[in-house]
Amino acid sequence: MTDREASQTMRAKILGVLIKDARLAKGKTIKDCADALGCTPGVYTAYEVGKKSLSLPQLELLAYFLDTPLNHFWSNETLAESQSQGKADLRAADLISLRDRMIGAKVRKARNDSGIKIKELAVELGLSSGRLSAYEFGQKPIPIPELEAIATRLGLTIEHFLEAQGPVGEWDSTRRALERLRDLPPELREFISQPINETYLRLAYQLSRLSADELRGIAESLLDITY
């Protein structure tokens, strides 16, 4: 086994531990998660023990089902026990198939933008050109360890491939926003939570969209008024 293969095998096992941790923290069964992904309990179990690797669309869907932030699966910490919340049913097969095609298109664009031939990248990753081509056209799901290797080679991060829209993307964006809000100092959280301060927040938002020259013009106008 090469160092690359050993690294990806270890990553698959770590990911499996984090997946199992999230499932147990939410009180879900293996069958629950298998049903959410549209696979058999046997295949899902293989994900948890690290014998098989999820693709990113599958991981996104599982995170959504388990109401678990996606960044948990790139951490080294287990989840605290929490109460699960119901989620709207998603057509797993359709959603995953669409996301596979979207991710493949991003891989293909990033590779072309970098001027790397498909055969060249395939050799570097230890894949066949046919397999990499199938990944790029969404014909095969890309296992997480391989997608991470592809992203690294193309100078990207895994966040580049995360879903930005749709129910999973909106859910993850909301979770991330709440996490950032929770990390603010208490006095800022209190200020933001007061409806009376919405005008100030909207003003700050508008100012943040202005260029440096436009902000400088506003500052000069205020000085003229002051003096």
C-alpha positions in Angstrom: 0.0 0.0 0.0 1.4 3.4 -1.0 1.5 6.3 1.4 -1.3 8.0 -0.5 -3.5 4.9 -0.2 -2.7 4.5 3.5 -3.6 8.1 4.1 -6.9 7.8 2.3 -7.7 4.5 4.2 -7.0 6.2 7.5 -9.2 9.2 6.5 -12.1 6.9 5.6 -11.8 5.3 9.1 -11.7 8.6 10.8 -14.7 9.8 8.8 -16.6 6.6 9.7 -16.0 7.3 13.4 -17.3 10.8 13.1 -20.4 9.6 11.1 -21.2 7.0 13.8 -20.7 9.6 16.5 -23.2 12.0 14.8 -25.7 9.2 14.4 -25.5 8.1 18.0 -25.7 11.7 19.2 -29.0 12.1 17.4 -30.4 8.7 18.5 -30.7 7.4 15.0 -30.4 3.8 13.9 -28.2 2.4 11.0 -31.5 1.8 9.1 -32.6 5.4 9.7 -29.4 6.7 8.1 -29.4 4.1 5.3 -33.0 5.0 4.4 -32.0 8.7 4.4 -29.2 8.0 1.9 -31.2 5.6 -0.2 -28.7 2.7 0.4 -28.8 -0.6 2.3 -27.9 -0.9 6.0 -25.0 -3.0 4.9 -23.6 -0.3 2.7 -24.1 2.3 5.4 -22.4 0.1 8.0 -19.4 -0.1 5.6 -19.3 3.8 5.7 -19.2 3.8 9.5 -16.4 1.2 9.8 -14.3 2.9 7.0 -14.5 0.1 4.5 -16.3 2.4 2.0 -16.2 6.2 1.7 -19.2 8.6 1.3 -19.2 11.1 -1.5 -19.7 14.7 -0.6 -23.3 14.8 -1.7 -24.0 11.8 0.5 -22.2 13.4 3.4 -24.2 16.7 2.9 -27.5 14.8 2.9 -26.5 12.7 6.0 -25.4 15.9 7.9 -28.8 17.5 7.0 -30.7 14.4 8.2 -28.7 14.3 11.4 -28.9 18.1 11.9 -25.2 18.1 12.3 -22.8 20.9 11.0 -20.7 19.7 8.1 -17.6 21.0 9.8 -18.0 18.2 12.4 -16.8 15.7 9.8 -13.5 17.6 9.5 -13.0 17.9 13.3 -11.4 15.7 15.9 -14.1 16.2 18.5 -17.2 14.1 19.2 -20.6 15.7 19.5 -22.4 16.5 22.8 -25.7 14.7 23.1 -28.5 16.9 21.8 -32.1 16.7 20.8 -32.8 15.9 17.2 -35.2 17.9 15.1 -37.4 16.7 12.3 -36.3 17.3 8.7 -38.3 17.5 5.5 -38.0 14.4 3.4 -35.6 14.7 0.5 -35.5 12.5 -2.6 -32.1 11.1 -1.8 -31.3 9.5 -5.2 -32.2 12.6 -7.2 -30.5 15.0 -4.8 -27.3 13.0 -4.7 -27.2 12.5 -8.4 -27.6 16.2 -9.1 -24.9 17.1 -6.6 -22.5 14.5 -8.1 -22.9 16.2 -11.4 -22.4 19.7 -9.9 -19.3 18.6 -8.0 -17.9 16.9 -11.1 -18.4 20.0 -13.2 -16.5 22.1 -10.5 -13.6 19.5 -10.6 -13.5 19.6 -14.4 -13.6 23.5 -14.5 -10.9 23.8 -11.8 -8.7 21.2 -13.7 -9.1 23.0 -17.0 -8.5 26.4 -15.4 -5.2 25.0 -14.0 -4.2 23.7 -17.4 -3.9 20.1 -16.1 -4.7 17.3 -18.5 -7.1 14.6 -17.2 -4.5 11.9 -17.7 -1.9 13.9 -15.8 -4.2 14.4 -12.8 -5.3 10.8 -12.9 -1.8 9.5 -12.7 -0.9 11.8 -9.8 -4.0 10.6 -7.9 -3.5 7.0 -8.7 -6.7 6.8 -10.7 -7.5 5.7 -14.2 -8.4 8.4 -16.7 -11.7 6.7 -17.2 -12.6 6.8 -13.5 -11.6 10.5 -13.2 -13.6 11.3 -16.3 -16.6 9.5 -14.7 -16.1 11.6 -11.6 -16.0 14.8 -13.6 -19.2 14.0 -15.5 -21.1 12.9 -12.4 -21.3 9.3 -13.5 -19.7 8.1 -10.3 -19.7 9.6 -6.8 -16.4 10.9 -5.6 -15.4 9.4 -2.2 -14.5 12.1 0.3 -10.8 11.1 0.6 -10.3 11.3 -3.1 -12.2 14.6 -3.4 -10.0 16.0 -0.7 -6.9 14.8 -2.7 -8.3 16.4 -5.9 -9.1 19.6 -4.1 -5.6 19.9 -2.6 -3.9 19.2 -6.0 -6.1 21.9 -7.7 -5.3 24.4 -4.9 -8.8 24.3 -3.5 -10.5 23.5 -0.2 -13.4 21.1 0.4 -15.6 24.1 1.1 -15.3 25.0 -2.6 -17.5 21.9 -3.4 -20.1 22.3 -0.6 -23.7 23.0 -1.6 -24.5 26.7 -1.4 -28.2 26.5 -2.3 -31.1 24.1 -1.9 -32.4 22.8 1.4 -29.1 21.3 2.6 -27.1 24.4 1.6 -29.6 26.8 3.3 -29.6 24.7 6.4 -25.8 24.6 6.6 -25.5 28.4 5.9 -28.0 29.0 8.8 -26.0 26.7 11.1 -22.8 28.5 10.3 -24.4 31.9 10.8 -25.7 30.8 14.2 -22.2 29.5 15.2 -20.6 32.8 14.2 -23.3 34.7 16.2 -22.7 32.5 19.2 -18.9 33.4 19.0 -19.5 37.1 19.2 -19.0 39.0 22.5 -22.2 39.0 24.7 -22.7 42.8 24.3 -22.7 42.4 20.4 -25.1 39.5 20.6 -27.4 41.6 22.8 -27.2 44.5 20.4 -28.0 42.4 17.3 -30.9 40.7 19.0 -32.8 44.0 19.8 -35.3 44.9 17.0 -34.8 48.6 17.7 -31.2 48.2 16.4 -32.2 46.8 13.0 -31.8 50.3 11.4 -28.1 50.4 12.5 -27.5 46.9 11.3 -29.0 47.7 7.9 -26.8 50.9 7.7 -23.7 48.9 8.6 -24.6 46.4 5.8 -25.0 49.1 3.2 -21.7 50.7 4.2 -20.0 47.4 3.9 -21.0 47.2 0.2 -19.4 50.6 -0.6 -15.9 51.0 -2.1 -13.1 52.7 -0.3 -13.5 55.8 -2.4 -17.2 56.0 -1.7 -16.6 55.6 2.1 -13.9 58.3 1.9 -16.4 60.6 0.2 -19.0 60.0 2.9 -16.4 60.7 5.6 -15.3 64.0 3.9 -19.0 65.1 3.7 -19.4 64.4 7.4 -16.4 66.5 8.2 -17.7 69.4 6.1 -21.0 69.2 8.1 -19.2 69.0 11.4 -17.0 71.9 10.7 
